[in-house]
Amino acid sequence: MSPKIRLMVMAGTAFAASAATAQSLDQTREYAAEVMADAQQRTSLLGSSAAHHSQFGLTSADGSSTLNFSGWHQTRYTITALDDNGGAQDDFETGFSTPDTRLIFDGSVASPDTTYKIEIYINQNGSFGLMDAYLAHDFGNGNSGWVGQFTAPVNRETFQEDNQTQKIERSIQDAVFSAGQIQGAAFSHTDEGNTWRITGAFHDGANTADSPYNAANDGDWAVTARGDFAINGQVDDYFSTLRKVGTGHEDAMIVGGYFHIQQNADQPGSSDVTLIQAGADFLMDSGEGWNVYAAGNLRHTDADAAPDEFLDLGLIIQGGYFVSEGTEVFAAWDCVNPDDDRAGDADPFNTVAVGVNHFPFANSQAVKLSAQVNIFIDATTETGGLVSQNTNAGLLTDTEGGQVSVLGQAQVTF
């Protein structure tokens, strides 16, 4: 073979190898991107906050494992005017706070079907805590399961990610009836058309996050079941929100309900408590820009040490309208109705709220500016212990009622 021919063969071989390598790298990148997108979607459907942020991420060389980083930060200014209780307290409070900062790590390991989530929060006192921490798996055919610490499948209002709420802060009735974060295992099934979903969980009981198994507030056992049915739209689209931002999306109408029962730990020196709670909710979200949400919660508490059993009720209705693609006005009413047998002839606690949200970037919650007025009609001290101070909502301990708070908030989601 002549030197020229040999040189041409060598050059051709090198070019072919280079092209094959480039093609292989391109295919690897494409596969990794597909795996990452699939993992984000699966993690989202298992309850992560994959929507409304940029999802900075890393992917392993073979595309089998992913790590996404996201979060948000809120800065809030609150003005509260209330009765001074005969000079016993200040009747006017103002100030800034940073009530909610989140750092979220989620993704997949070894397969897009096996996902995880670690969510850390920093509250207004600068304290760190663990919000979510779980391992999840998509078994296919609409079946998925997860184990760890996660949001209890109870109130739909609680399901909202804190950066996706319509109001600056969730309702007072949700603060009373929410089961919060729990430690346990859960299983969910969604039909092929994404029109209905059932979820069941076995866990330690309501509000048992960040606690050892022998903690006083941990129950002996707890079981929760929830179902959602979409008359219009798809159930997964509204897993972590009550409405979509902006206009032009498909209409949705979803009804849901839950049942929760727990037996608190029977320990020396403590009362044996059985808690049964149930509720129903309804949402409508129109592509023309209006939305409405309503819910009711009923809780029965039976403590061996107490002479009476209690049956407490919570109600809420709220709605909004996008007056433009990036500006929403909203209003809400909620009520906590304590059992008459609670201490001090307990009375209902009513809250009325009106406000506005502005989204500088259309159809995105990357930046959100909000203003809201809360009118707390009744006194916190006359609810039999059900309603207490909630500074995130602008609610202070009050003996007279008629407390008014004005809140402004700037939020960034990344």
PAGUTOR-262318 format. One line per 3 residues: number of its first residue (from 1); for each residue x, y, z of C-alpha. Coordinates in pm, 1 decimal, m for minus. Layout:
NUM) X/Y/Z; ...
//
This chain:
1) 0.0/0.0/0.0; 141.0/336.1/m99.9; 206.0/601.8/166.6
4) m69.3/823.3/20.8; m326.6/544.7/29.9; m216.2/446.4/382.4
7) m252.6/808.0/496.5; m599.7/835.7/342.3; m711.4/510.7/510.5
10) m579.9/629.6/847.5; m751.0/966.3/809.4; m1078.0/802.0/710.3
13) m1060.9/566.3/1005.5; m992.5/853.1/1246.7; m1278.0/1058.3/1102.1
16) m1519.3/764.5/1130.0; m1412.3/699.9/1488.6; m1453.3/1068.1/1572.7
19) m1798.4/1075.1/1415.1; m1900.7/758.9/1597.6; m1774.8/901.6/1926.8
22) m1961.5/1227.5/1869.0; m2274.8/1036.9/1777.8; m2236.7/821.5/2088.7
25) m2193.6/1130.6/2307.5; m2496.4/1294.4/2147.7; m2703.6/981.7/2206.2
28) m2584.0/966.5/2566.7; m2676.7/1331.0/2621.7; m3018.0/1279.5/2460.8
31) m3080.2/971.3/2673.4; m2966.7/1151.8/2988.5; m3198.5/1442.7/2910.5
34) m3489.4/1203.8/2857.0; m3415.4/1020.7/3181.7; m3387.0/1349.3/3373.2
37) m3715.9/1478.3/3234.5; m3885.6/1146.8/3308.2; m3745.5/1137.5/3661.7
40) m3861.9/1493.3/3729.4; m4210.3/1405.5/3607.7; m4228.3/1090.0/3818.2
43) m4095.0/1273.0/4125.3; m4354.7/1545.5/4067.6; m4636.9/1295.3/4059.2
46) m4510.6/1147.5/4385.0; m4542.8/1485.3/4552.7; m4231.2/1687.1/4482.7
49) m4228.6/2051.8/4382.8; m4115.4/1998.9/4024.8; m4344.3/2270.4/3891.8
52) m4277.9/2644.2/3874.9; m3902.0/2644.8/3917.5; m3598.3/2605.3/3696.2
55) m3474.3/2270.0/3831.1; m3097.9/2311.2/3822.7; m2968.8/1956.8/3791.2
58) m2690.5/1705.2/3745.7; m2708.3/1375.9/3561.0; m2476.5/1075.2/3582.9
61) m2276.3/982.1/3272.8; m2511.8/696.3/3185.5; m2821.1/904.3/3260.5
64) m2948.5/661.7/3525.1; m2923.1/897.0/3825.1; m3019.5/1262.7/3862.8
67) m2990.2/1535.3/4124.4; m3208.3/1846.7/4097.7; m3179.2/2156.5/4314.1
70) m3459.5/2407.8/4365.6; m3629.5/2615.6/4632.8; m3777.8/2951.1/4719.0
73) m3757.2/3246.0/4957.0; m4023.6/3477.2/5099.1; m3982.4/3820.5/5257.5
76) m4292.2/3952.7/5431.6; m4399.0/4281.1/5593.0; m4689.1/4272.1/5838.9
79) m4897.4/4541.9/6007.6; m5136.5/4424.5/6280.2; m5390.0/4635.7/6468.2
82) m5576.6/4484.1/6763.5; m5734.1/4568.7/7097.4; m5477.6/4647.9/7366.4
85) m5658.6/4429.2/7622.8; m5680.5/4709.0/7878.9; m5319.9/4811.3/7822.5
88) m5184.9/4459.1/7870.5; m5045.3/4439.4/7516.6; m4938.7/4662.0/7227.9
91) m5230.9/4747.5/6999.4; m5015.7/4805.0/6690.4; m4737.5/4577.0/6563.6
94) m4530.8/4614.9/6245.7; m4221.1/4456.1/6100.8; m4043.0/4241.4/5844.9
97) m3999.6/3864.9/5858.6; m3863.6/3584.8/5640.7; m4116.8/3313.5/5723.0
100) m4024.8/3051.8/5466.1; m3702.9/2964.1/5286.0; m3671.9/2621.3/5122.0
103) m3388.5/2414.9/4977.6; m3502.7/2109.4/4783.1; m3294.8/1822.4/4646.6
106) m3472.3/1557.6/4443.0; m3414.8/1324.9/4150.9; m3366.9/958.8/4068.5
109) m3121.2/682.7/4157.1; m3025.9/395.3/3925.3; m3355.7/429.1/3736.3
112) m3607.5/704.7/3657.3; m3863.3/487.1/3837.4; m3681.8/517.9/4171.7
115) m3685.9/872.9/4305.1; m3611.3/1065.6/4622.2; m3671.6/1403.4/4779.4
118) m3500.1/1595.8/5059.2; m3660.0/1929.8/5152.0; m3513.5/2161.4/5415.7
121) m3686.6/2470.7/5551.6; m3560.1/2777.0/5735.8; m3826.3/2960.8/5936.9
124) m3855.7/3320.7/6055.2; m3645.1/3243.2/6362.6; m3358.8/3113.1/6148.7
127) m3417.3/2756.5/6264.1; m3353.9/2470.6/6021.6; m3585.3/2172.2/5992.4
130) m3663.3/1874.1/5773.0; m3987.4/1910.7/5577.8; m3978.7/1610.3/5342.7
133) m3741.0/1315.1/5317.4; m3853.2/1005.6/5133.1; m3769.4/730.3/4886.4
136) m4030.8/660.8/4618.4; m4084.8/411.9/4338.5; m4310.5/407.3/4035.4
139) m4429.6/47.6/3990.5; m4600.0/119.3/3659.4; m4965.6/108.4/3556.4
142) m5037.6/411.5/3774.6; m4907.4/251.5/4096.8; m4649.6/424.6/4314.5
145) m4530.2/410.3/4672.8; m4304.0/603.9/4906.0; m4162.8/577.0/5256.7
148) m4015.1/841.0/5485.2; m4141.2/1184.0/5595.1; m4401.2/1356.1/5378.2
151) m4725.1/1557.5/5377.3; m5026.7/1369.9/5512.5; m5285.8/1300.8/5237.8
154) m5558.1/1494.1/5417.8; m5658.0/1853.8/5333.0; m5608.4/1963.9/4973.0
157) m5516.4/2309.2/5104.1; m5221.1/2153.1/5286.3; m5104.0/1983.6/4965.1
160) m5016.7/2321.5/4816.2; m4648.4/2396.8/4804.8; m4596.4/2710.7/5012.4
163) m4472.5/2899.7/4707.4; m4789.2/2815.6/4511.3; m5059.3/2923.5/4756.4
166) m5317.0/3173.5/4636.7; m5315.7/3358.2/4967.0; m4997.0/3472.0/5135.0
169) m5059.2/3219.2/5412.3; m5293.3/2922.0/5435.1; m5620.0/2962.4/5624.9
172) m5656.3/2945.9/6002.7; m5891.6/2649.3/5966.5; m5619.0/2464.5/5775.8
175) m5372.8/2539.9/6056.2; m5619.0/2374.7/6296.3; m5722.6/2072.2/6086.9
178) m5409.1/2000.3/5884.4; m5230.5/1676.1/5968.8; m4903.5/1836.0/5857.3
181) m4595.8/1625.0/5795.9; m4598.0/1259.5/5895.2; m4355.3/968.0/5910.8
184) m4467.4/646.1/5748.2; m4536.0/468.7/5420.2; m4790.6/544.8/5148.6
187) m4925.6/394.0/4827.7; m5113.0/561.6/4543.9; m5294.0/449.8/4228.9
190) m5392.8/677.4/3940.3; m5603.2/552.5/3651.3; m5470.3/549.3/3295.7
193) m5666.8/859.8/3197.6; m5544.9/1055.0/3503.5; m5903.7/1125.4/3604.8
196) m5899.2/970.2/3952.5; m5648.9/880.1/4222.7; m5662.3/696.5/4554.4
199) m5393.5/728.4/4821.7; m5346.1/540.5/5145.9; m5090.2/585.4/5423.2
202) m4987.7/400.8/5739.6; m4794.9/629.3/5974.5; m4723.6/763.3/6325.3
205) m5006.2/1018.9/6334.6; m5065.9/1384.4/6254.8; m4781.4/1636.3/6285.4
208) m4511.2/1386.1/6378.4; m4228.6/1524.9/6165.0; m3873.1/1512.1/6298.8
211) m3962.2/1291.8/6595.6; m3827.0/958.6/6727.4; m4056.4/656.3/6735.2
214) m4105.0/684.6/7114.3; m4195.6/1056.9/7114.2; m4493.6/1158.8/7326.7
217) m4683.8/1293.6/7024.9; m4628.3/980.5/6814.5; m4933.3/759.4/6789.0
220) m4942.9/383.8/6832.5; m5077.8/378.4/6476.9; m5254.9/596.2/6222.0
223) m5423.4/528.3/5887.8; m5522.0/786.1/5626.2; m5701.9/738.2/5294.9
226) m5782.0/998.7/5030.5; m5955.9/994.5/4693.1; m5969.3/1253.2/4412.1
229) m6188.8/1253.2/4102.1; m6158.1/1493.3/3809.2; m6491.3/1576.6/3647.5
232) m6288.6/1793.3/3408.3; m5911.3/1800.2/3367.1; m5654.5/1570.5/3526.4
235) m5590.2/1506.6/3895.2; m5209.7/1523.3/3876.6; m5219.4/1877.9/3736.0
238) m5357.2/1998.3/4070.1; m5159.7/1781.7/4310.5; m4982.6/2077.8/4473.2
241) m5194.0/2378.3/4375.1; m5556.3/2497.8/4379.8; m5533.5/2682.9/4048.1
244) m5302.1/2755.1/3757.8; m5145.0/3094.2/3699.3; m5282.0/3299.5/3411.4
247) m5537.6/3209.8/3146.7; m5566.6/2982.5/2845.5; m5523.8/2649.6/3024.0
250) m5780.2/2370.2/3017.1; m6075.3/2391.9/3255.5; m6065.6/2170.1/3563.8
253) m6321.5/2053.7/3818.4; m6201.1/1814.5/4088.4; m6374.2/1673.2/4395.5
256) m6195.8/1492.7/4675.6; m6232.1/1354.7/5023.9; m6036.3/1181.3/5298.1
259) m6067.1/975.9/5616.4; m5808.9/976.0/5895.4; m5794.2/780.8/6221.3
262) m5519.6/754.9/6481.2; m5462.9/612.7/6826.5; m5218.8/818.6/7030.0
265) m4945.9/644.9/7224.5; m5059.7/493.0/7553.7; m4784.4/602.8/7791.3
268) m4767.3/631.3/8170.4; m4894.2/968.2/8286.3; m5062.8/1052.6/7955.8
271) m5421.3/1020.3/7837.7; m5523.4/766.5/7574.7; m5659.7/968.7/7279.5
274) m5845.3/850.2/6970.2; m5880.1/1098.0/6685.4; m6106.3/1052.2/6382.4
277) m6119.2/1314.7/6109.2; m6284.6/1335.3/5767.4; m6331.3/1601.4/5503.9
280) m6431.8/1687.2/5150.0; m6315.3/1952.6/4904.4; m6398.8/2092.6/4562.7
283) m6211.8/2309.1/4313.1; m6292.2/2469.8/3980.4; m6027.3/2637.7/3767.6
286) m6128.7/2805.6/3442.8; m5903.6/2885.2/3151.2; m6084.1/3219.7/3138.3
289) m5904.7/3320.3/3458.2; m6142.5/3252.8/3747.3; m6114.9/2986.1/4015.8
292) m6295.5/2872.1/4329.8; m6213.6/2632.3/4612.7; m6428.6/2507.1/4902.3
295) m6368.3/2250.8/5175.9; m6503.8/2119.7/5503.7; m6333.4/1924.1/5783.3
298) m6491.1/1740.0/6076.3; m6284.4/1602.9/6365.5; m6388.2/1384.1/6658.1
301) m6155.8/1369.2/6959.3; m6201.8/1120.4/7244.7; m5954.8/1150.0/7533.5
304) m5992.0/909.2/7824.3; m5886.5/1178.4/8071.9; m6146.8/1429.0/7948.4
307) m6510.0/1416.9/8063.8; m6639.1/1505.9/7716.1; m6577.7/1408.8/7357.1
310) m6531.1/1690.9/7107.1; m6663.5/1734.6/6753.5; m6501.7/2032.6/6579.1
313) m6580.3/2173.8/6234.8; m6375.0/2373.8/5984.5; m6502.3/2543.3/5666.7
316) m6342.1/2748.2/5390.0; m6438.2/2903.3/5058.8; m6204.5/3112.3/4846.7
319) m6175.8/3225.0/4488.8; m5978.1/3440.5/4253.3; m5984.4/3606.3/3913.8
322) m5699.8/3703.2/3681.4; m5785.0/4057.3/3576.8; m5484.4/4035.8/3344.5
325) m5241.5/3762.0/3247.1; m5014.4/3846.4/3539.5; m5245.5/3994.3/3805.0
328) m5493.2/3805.4/4023.3; m5740.1/3934.3/4281.8; m5880.6/3696.4/4542.8
331) m6105.5/3674.0/4847.3; m6163.2/3408.0/5113.1; m6363.0/3322.7/5423.2
334) m6289.3/3046.3/5669.6; m6433.0/2941.1/6002.7; m6323.8/2720.9/6290.8
337) m6629.3/2603.3/6485.5; m6531.1/2441.4/6817.9; m6746.9/2193.1/7003.5
340) m6975.7/2362.0/7259.6; m6832.9/2138.9/7532.5; m6486.4/2285.6/7499.3
343) m6361.1/2507.2/7781.3; m6514.3/2850.3/7827.2; m6822.2/2801.2/7609.4
346) m6607.4/2812.0/7296.1; m6723.5/3028.9/7006.3; m6654.0/3010.5/6630.3
349) m6351.3/3189.3/6488.0; m6410.3/3361.1/6152.0; m6154.3/3510.2/5913.8
352) m6211.2/3719.5/5601.1; m5926.3/3787.0/5357.8; m5890.1/3989.5/5037.3
355) m5577.3/4040.5/4832.7; m5390.9/4061.8/4505.5; m5106.9/3865.1/4344.2
358) m4885.3/3996.9/4067.0; m4665.9/3771.4/3852.0; m4416.7/3983.2/3651.8
361) m4341.1/3686.3/3425.3; m4658.5/3562.1/3254.7; m4773.9/3207.2/3338.9
364) m4486.4/3167.3/3584.1; m4446.7/3182.7/3960.8; m4072.2/3251.3/3943.3
367) m4139.4/3592.4/4100.8; m4457.9/3671.2/4289.5; m4557.2/3996.8/4461.0
370) m4857.7/3985.5/4694.7; m5063.7/4207.0/4923.1; m5342.7/4090.3/5152.7
373) m5575.1/4214.9/5426.9; m5690.5/3970.3/5697.1; m5981.4/4051.2/5926.8
376) m5996.9/3817.7/6226.6; m6352.4/3876.0/6341.9; m6342.5/3681.2/6667.3
379) m6113.2/3645.3/6969.1; m5852.6/3368.9/6975.1; m5901.9/3321.1/7350.3
382) m6266.3/3217.1/7308.7; m6211.1/2911.9/7087.3; m6154.3/2655.8/7360.0
385) m5785.7/2633.7/7275.5; m5835.1/2544.6/6908.2; m5705.1/2871.5/6759.6
388) m5377.1/3020.1/6877.4; m5132.6/3289.2/6769.3; m5009.8/3250.7/6410.6
391) m4760.0/3523.9/6321.7; m4715.0/3395.5/5965.3; m5081.1/3481.6/5905.7
394) m5058.3/3806.2/6103.5; m5270.3/3666.5/6387.6; m5175.5/3759.2/6745.4
397) m5335.8/3645.7/7070.6; m5651.5/3853.0/7108.2; m5920.6/3872.3/7377.5
400) m6166.8/4101.7/7199.5; m6178.9/4014.7/6827.9; m6179.0/4253.0/6533.8
403) m5805.1/4219.1/6474.1; m5686.0/4344.1/6132.0; m5358.1/4259.6/5960.7
406) m5211.2/4390.6/5635.8; m4945.4/4171.8/5474.4; m4712.1/4232.4/5181.7
409) m4480.9/3969.2/5039.2; m4208.4/3931.2/4776.7; m4129.8/3574.3/4672.4
412) m3870.3/3422.5/4442.4; m3872.0/3060.5/4326.0; m3563.8/2904.0/4171.2
//
